[in-house]
Amino acid sequence: MLEAAKTLLLVLSALFPIVNPLGGSPVFLARTTSYPGDARRTLAQKVAWNSFFILVGSYFIGSYILEFFGISLPVVQVGGGLIVISTGWTLLKQGADERRELDQSMQPQDLYGQAFYPLTLPLTVGPGSISVAITLGANAARHHPIHVLSMAVALVASAMIAASVYFCYAFADRLARVLGTTGMSVLLRLSSFLLVCIGVQIVWNGASSLLGSLPMNGR
Protein backbone atom coordinates (compact mmCIF):
# COMPACT_ATOMS: atom_id res chain seq x y z
CA MET A 1 0.00 0.00 0.00
CA LEU A 2 2.88 2.35 0.72
CA GLU A 3 4.20 1.80 -2.78
CA ALA A 4 0.75 2.49 -4.21
CA ALA A 5 0.48 5.74 -2.25
CA LYS A 6 3.89 6.83 -3.52
CA THR A 7 2.87 6.07 -7.10
CA LEU A 8 -0.40 8.01 -6.69
CA LEU A 9 1.39 11.07 -5.29
CA LEU A 10 4.04 10.85 -8.00
CA VAL A 11 1.52 10.78 -10.84
CA LEU A 12 -0.64 13.53 -9.34
CA SER A 13 2.27 15.82 -8.48
CA ALA A 14 3.79 15.37 -11.93
CA LEU A 15 0.64 15.77 -14.04
CA PHE A 16 -1.75 18.04 -12.13
CA PRO A 17 0.37 21.24 -12.32
CA ILE A 18 0.86 20.74 -16.07
CA VAL A 19 -2.81 20.02 -16.81
CA ASN A 20 -3.73 22.96 -14.53
CA PRO A 21 -7.54 22.82 -14.89
CA LEU A 22 -8.05 25.98 -12.81
CA GLY A 23 -5.77 27.98 -15.08
CA GLY A 24 -7.52 26.59 -18.16
CA SER A 25 -11.02 27.45 -16.96
CA PRO A 26 -10.92 31.11 -18.17
CA VAL A 27 -9.89 29.93 -21.64
CA PHE A 28 -12.69 27.35 -21.63
CA LEU A 29 -15.22 29.97 -20.53
CA ALA A 30 -14.01 32.43 -23.17
CA ARG A 31 -14.87 29.93 -25.89
CA THR A 32 -18.28 29.05 -24.38
CA THR A 33 -19.39 32.34 -22.85
CA SER A 34 -22.67 32.65 -24.77
CA TYR A 35 -23.85 29.09 -24.08
CA PRO A 36 -26.19 27.95 -21.29
CA GLY A 37 -24.84 26.20 -18.24
CA ASP A 38 -26.11 22.74 -19.20
CA ALA A 39 -24.35 22.89 -22.59
CA ARG A 40 -21.16 24.06 -20.90
CA ARG A 41 -21.33 21.24 -18.36
CA THR A 42 -21.93 18.67 -21.12
CA LEU A 43 -18.91 19.98 -22.99
CA ALA A 44 -16.84 19.96 -19.79
CA GLN A 45 -17.79 16.31 -19.29
CA LYS A 46 -16.63 15.46 -22.81
CA VAL A 47 -13.34 17.27 -22.25
CA ALA A 48 -12.84 15.46 -18.93
CA TRP A 49 -13.44 12.06 -20.53
CA ASN A 50 -11.11 12.89 -23.41
CA SER A 51 -8.45 14.00 -20.95
CA PHE A 52 -8.80 10.77 -18.98
CA PHE A 53 -8.39 8.57 -22.04
CA ILE A 54 -5.42 10.55 -23.36
CA LEU A 55 -3.62 10.40 -20.02
CA VAL A 56 -4.32 6.68 -19.60
CA GLY A 57 -3.35 5.92 -23.18
CA SER A 58 -0.15 7.94 -22.90
CA TYR A 59 0.77 6.28 -19.61
CA PHE A 60 0.23 2.68 -20.72
CA ILE A 61 0.91 2.57 -24.46
CA GLY A 62 2.31 5.98 -25.42
CA SER A 63 5.94 4.87 -25.48
CA TYR A 64 5.09 1.84 -27.65
CA ILE A 65 3.17 3.98 -30.16
CA LEU A 66 6.04 6.43 -30.50
CA GLU A 67 8.50 3.58 -30.86
CA PHE A 68 6.34 1.97 -33.56
CA PHE A 69 6.26 5.14 -35.65
CA GLY A 70 9.86 6.02 -34.89
CA ILE A 71 8.95 9.30 -33.18
CA SER A 72 10.95 10.56 -30.24
CA LEU A 73 9.61 12.49 -27.26
CA PRO A 74 11.58 15.65 -28.18
CA VAL A 75 9.85 15.71 -31.58
CA VAL A 76 6.45 15.42 -29.87
CA GLN A 77 7.44 18.30 -27.58
CA VAL A 78 8.51 20.56 -30.44
CA GLY A 79 5.42 19.86 -32.57
CA GLY A 80 2.98 20.08 -29.69
CA GLY A 81 4.67 23.13 -28.22
CA LEU A 82 4.21 25.01 -31.49
CA ILE A 83 0.47 24.23 -31.37
CA VAL A 84 0.27 25.50 -27.78
CA ILE A 85 2.07 28.71 -28.75
CA SER A 86 -0.29 29.26 -31.69
CA THR A 87 -3.40 28.69 -29.54
CA GLY A 88 -2.22 30.95 -26.73
CA TRP A 89 -1.20 33.70 -29.15
CA THR A 90 -4.58 33.59 -30.90
CA LEU A 91 -6.42 33.94 -27.57
CA LEU A 92 -4.06 36.70 -26.47
CA LYS A 93 -4.77 38.78 -29.57
CA GLN A 94 -8.53 38.29 -29.55
CA GLY A 95 -10.65 40.97 -27.93
CA ALA A 96 -13.89 40.43 -26.06
CA ASP A 97 -15.97 41.53 -29.06
CA GLU A 98 -14.22 39.07 -31.37
CA ARG A 99 -14.81 36.20 -28.94
CA ARG A 100 -18.48 37.16 -28.57
CA GLU A 101 -18.98 37.26 -32.35
CA LEU A 102 -17.27 33.87 -32.68
CA ASP A 103 -19.48 32.29 -30.03
CA GLN A 104 -22.69 33.73 -31.45
CA SER A 105 -21.91 32.47 -34.95
CA MET A 106 -21.42 28.89 -33.75
CA GLN A 107 -24.09 26.25 -33.26
CA PRO A 108 -24.09 23.85 -30.28
CA GLN A 109 -22.98 20.97 -32.49
CA ASP A 110 -19.97 23.05 -33.55
CA LEU A 111 -19.20 23.65 -29.91
CA TYR A 112 -19.21 19.93 -29.13
CA GLY A 113 -16.95 19.42 -32.12
CA GLN A 114 -14.33 21.43 -30.23
CA ALA A 115 -14.38 19.02 -27.30
CA PHE A 116 -11.31 17.16 -28.50
CA TYR A 117 -9.52 19.87 -30.46
CA PRO A 118 -8.65 22.41 -29.20
CA LEU A 119 -10.32 22.19 -25.78
CA THR A 120 -8.84 18.83 -24.80
CA LEU A 121 -5.76 18.81 -26.98
CA PRO A 122 -3.73 20.97 -26.58
CA LEU A 123 -5.48 23.34 -24.12
CA THR A 124 -6.12 20.81 -21.35
CA VAL A 125 -3.90 17.80 -21.98
CA GLY A 126 -1.10 19.10 -24.16
CA PRO A 127 2.28 17.80 -25.25
CA GLY A 128 3.76 18.52 -21.84
CA SER A 129 1.19 16.34 -20.07
CA ILE A 130 1.49 13.62 -22.70
CA SER A 131 5.29 13.51 -22.55
CA VAL A 132 5.24 13.36 -18.74
CA ALA A 133 2.60 10.60 -18.78
CA ILE A 134 4.61 8.61 -21.32
CA THR A 135 7.75 9.00 -19.20
CA LEU A 136 5.97 7.92 -16.02
CA GLY A 137 4.47 4.92 -17.77
CA ALA A 138 7.80 3.88 -19.27
CA ASN A 139 9.53 4.11 -15.90
CA ALA A 140 6.76 2.14 -14.21
CA ALA A 141 6.91 -0.58 -16.87
CA ARG A 142 10.66 -0.79 -16.48
CA HIS A 143 10.43 -1.38 -12.72
CA HIS A 144 7.13 -3.31 -12.62
CA PRO A 145 6.39 -4.90 -16.03
CA ILE A 146 3.04 -6.34 -14.85
CA HIS A 147 1.80 -4.92 -11.59
CA VAL A 148 -1.97 -4.73 -11.19
CA LEU A 149 -1.88 -2.39 -8.19
CA SER A 150 0.37 0.18 -9.88
CA MET A 151 -1.84 0.07 -12.97
CA ALA A 152 -4.94 0.64 -10.85
CA VAL A 153 -3.26 3.57 -9.09
CA ALA A 154 -2.41 5.17 -12.44
CA LEU A 155 -6.07 4.83 -13.47
CA VAL A 156 -7.23 6.41 -10.19
CA ALA A 157 -4.80 9.31 -10.54
CA SER A 158 -5.93 9.96 -14.13
CA ALA A 159 -9.58 9.84 -13.01
CA MET A 160 -8.89 12.37 -10.23
CA ILE A 161 -7.26 14.77 -12.69
CA ALA A 162 -10.15 14.33 -15.13
CA ALA A 163 -12.66 15.02 -12.34
CA SER A 164 -10.85 18.25 -11.45
CA VAL A 165 -10.99 19.26 -15.12
CA TYR A 166 -14.75 18.72 -15.15
CA PHE A 167 -15.47 20.73 -12.01
CA CYS A 168 -13.19 23.63 -12.96
CA TYR A 169 -14.62 23.86 -16.48
CA ALA A 170 -18.27 23.11 -15.72
CA PHE A 171 -18.46 25.84 -13.07
CA ALA A 172 -16.12 28.36 -14.69
CA ASP A 173 -19.07 30.77 -14.94
CA ARG A 174 -19.27 30.94 -11.14
CA LEU A 175 -15.62 31.94 -11.03
CA ALA A 176 -16.45 34.63 -13.59
CA ARG A 177 -19.24 35.99 -11.40
CA VAL A 178 -16.89 36.20 -8.45
CA LEU A 179 -14.12 37.94 -10.38
CA GLY A 180 -16.32 40.12 -12.58
CA THR A 181 -15.81 41.07 -16.23
CA THR A 182 -12.57 42.92 -15.64
CA GLY A 183 -11.13 40.23 -13.41
CA MET A 184 -11.95 37.48 -15.91
CA SER A 185 -10.46 39.53 -18.75
CA VAL A 186 -7.24 39.95 -16.79
CA LEU A 187 -7.19 36.25 -15.85
CA LEU A 188 -7.82 35.24 -19.48
CA ARG A 189 -5.01 37.46 -20.75
CA LEU A 190 -2.69 36.12 -18.09
CA SER A 191 -3.66 32.52 -18.85
CA SER A 192 -3.14 33.10 -22.57
CA PHE A 193 0.27 34.63 -21.97
CA LEU A 194 1.25 31.74 -19.70
CA LEU A 195 0.02 29.34 -22.39
CA VAL A 196 2.41 30.96 -24.86
CA CYS A 197 5.24 30.75 -22.31
CA ILE A 198 4.47 27.09 -21.61
CA GLY A 199 4.53 26.38 -25.34
CA VAL A 200 7.90 28.10 -25.71
CA GLN A 201 9.27 26.09 -22.78
CA ILE A 202 8.00 22.83 -24.28
CA VAL A 203 9.56 23.66 -27.65
CA TRP A 204 12.81 24.60 -25.95
CA ASN A 205 12.92 21.35 -23.99
CA GLY A 206 12.38 19.33 -27.13
CA ALA A 207 14.79 21.38 -29.24
CA SER A 208 17.49 21.17 -26.56
CA SER A 209 17.21 17.39 -26.50
CA LEU A 210 17.34 17.21 -30.30
CA LEU A 211 20.36 19.53 -30.50
CA GLY A 212 22.08 17.59 -27.71
CA SER A 213 21.72 14.39 -29.71
CA LEU A 214 23.61 15.81 -32.68
CA PRO A 215 27.17 14.53 -33.12
CA MET A 216 29.81 16.98 -32.00
CA ASN A 217 32.14 18.46 -34.63
CA GLY A 218 35.38 16.58 -34.92
CA ARG A 219 34.01 13.38 -33.42
FENFENWO-V408185 format. One line per field, one symbol per residue. ss: DSSP state (h for helix, s for strand, l for the rest). burial: b if it has 16 or more other ideal C-beta (glycine too) atoms within 10 Angstrom, else e. Layout:
# FENFENWO-V408185
ss: ???
burial: ???
This chain:
# FENFENWO-V408185
ss: lhhhhhhhhhhhhhhhhhhlhhhhhhhhhhhlllllhhhhhhhhhhhhhhhhhhhhhhhhhhhhhhhhhlllhhhhhhhhhhhhhhhhhhhhhllhhhhhhhhhlllhhhhhhlllllllllllllhhhhhhhhhhhhhhhhhllllhhhhhhhhhhhhhhhhhhhhhhhlhhhhhhhhhhhhhhhhhhhhhhhhhhhhhhhhhhhhhhhhhlllllll
burial: eeeeeebbebbbeebbebbbbbbbbbbbbbbbbebeeeebbbbbbbbbebbbebbbbbbbebbeebeeeeeebbebbbebbbbbbebbeebeeeeeeebeeeeeebeeeebeebbeebbbbbbbbbbbbbbbbbbbbbebbeeeeebeebbebbbebbebbbebbbebbbbbbebbeeeeeeebbebbeebbeebbebbeebbebbeeeeeeeeeeeee
